[in-house]
Amino acid sequence: MRLRGAIWYQGEANAGAPSSYACRFPAMVADWRSKFGLPDLAFLYVELAAYSQDYSSIRAAQEWGRTLQTA
């Protein structure tokens, strides 16, 4: 069996530290790709909805993670 992709659902735990998350999320994606030896690993994520808080900073960090090189 071969891993083809990952789906990430970010909970609210990082909502209080969006600048930290902006560093950690892309680092996690790069780390998974490196450790699995799959530079083109598809990495999908679910955005937090703004039910009780404004999560736009977390969503911005996730969006920035999409700009990572895959090679």
ABEGO torsion letter per residue (X at the ends): XBBABBBBBBBAAAAABAAAAAAAAAAAAAAAAAAAGBAABBBBBBBBBBAABBAAAAAAAAAAAAABBAX
